[in-house]
Amino acid sequence: MNQSKRRLISFWTGIVGTIFMLAFFVIIGRFVYIAQGKEIDHHNLLQLGEKQWSQYKVVDEKRGTIYSSNGRILAEDVPAYTLYAILNPKSDNYVKNKQKTAEKLAPILGMKVSDILQRLNKNVYQVEFGAKGKMLSYKTKQAIDQLKLPGIGYITESKRYYPNQSSAAYTLGFTQMNSENNQQKGVFGIEQSLDNFLTEKDGSVRYYRSLTGVPIPDEKQKMTKSVPGKNVYLTLNSRIQTVLDQTMSSVQEKYKPENIIGIVADPKTGKILAMSSYPTFNPNKRDIKQFSNAPIELPYEPGSVMKTFTVASAIDAGVYNGSATYPSGDYKTDGGTIHDWRRQGWGTITFDQGFELSSNVGMAVLTDKYLGTDKLRDYLHKFGFMQKQALIFLASAQALSIGAGDWINWRLHLDKPQHSQRCRSCRRRLQLRTTGK
């Protein structure tokens, strides 16, 4: 009986031993397989380990600053803050009184108490407050800090700020956040057309850490150097721009026009010293309604300023005699009659006097009898008219050009001379546009 029992024990001992040996070899085999293949269920163990133990931080850089010609900042990056609340009681600092927190934050963020409570009652470690809690100014942050609410914190970022508010808004444009790389991208005006120069390149730091987040000593950090955006200096002069804005504001208040265009240029160099249009907008608020920069995108009849180019063309062609006379008032052609802005004219006057008085008839006679319409067209091309301008803005209206065929088809004796002088009524509108220092 004992011998039989011993045999049975030996049998089961062998079975159990065999099972343990098989399990051991399976475990060893699995270990060797993992060690050689470094992969489990199609997951790369090295990548998983590196992700778990490594820390990656983005080094935020600044977008380039836009300056006026006299050194004033027109657009810059300033600190901005995203508000968050820690809800987990295991944290050293968490929201203890959700009702009080919601009631205190609501008027500052411009949110309903119920909407904030809905966020604070979520079963998560941490929450943010949506669009209302993003890109907060330092002033707003100070107001929240004074409440001394537990569990409230900030993620420091940057946002674009335009210190002169609506001044030269259509010229400067604005930016918006690119969700793909969390960087600002120019979407209008100078911000858009020079976006490649203004855009910064964020850097990064990667290092290994312990489970508690402490960097592991003697581990080499992998750093990618950040590169700030390039600064841009415009020809705009902030003092002249302010005067232009004030003038246009007064005109807007007094006459209530639908649109106003104002440009101040240096007549010697062509530099744009100030440029505005009404109605305008505030790029800090993005309250734009009209997505077009009227001074460069809308066609505009130049008016009596064209008389300057007509006389200049005649002088260069050697056909201008300022002392020669003509009868002012009206000039009859086969296509109709051209009138001076002063219908009765000034009697017989010289071409010099006619130019000074902005005589439509004088310019028509000068073009029709002396210079010639075809030659005037050639001169206008040399002056750069009817050509696309090399503006740094992305959008600009095409010139209302006159092709050779159009000139042939025009009514010879009326429309072509009129093109050389246009109407006196346009002159007043143009003065603001052509004044320089």
Secondary structure, DSSP 8 states (H G I E B T S, - for coil): -HHHHHHHHHHHHHHHHHHHHHHHHHHHHHHHHHHHH-EETTEEHHHHHHHHHEEEEEE------EE-TTS-EEEEEEEEEEEEEE--TTSSS--S-HHHHHHHHHHHHT--HHHHHHHHTSSSSEEE-GGGGSSB-HHHHHHHHTT--TTEEEEEEEEEE-TTTTTTHHHH-EEEEETTTTEEEEEEHHHHHTHHHH--B-EEEEEEB-TTS-B-TT---EEE--B----EE-S--HHHHHHHHHHHHHHHHHH--S-EEEEEE-TTT--EEEEEEES---TTTT-----S-HHHHS----GGGHHHHHHHHHHHHT---TT-EEE-SEEEETTEEEE-SSTT--SEEEHHHHHHTT-HHHHHHIIIIII-HHHHHHHHHHTTTTS----SSS---------HHHHHHS-TTTHHHHHTT--THHHHHHHHHH---
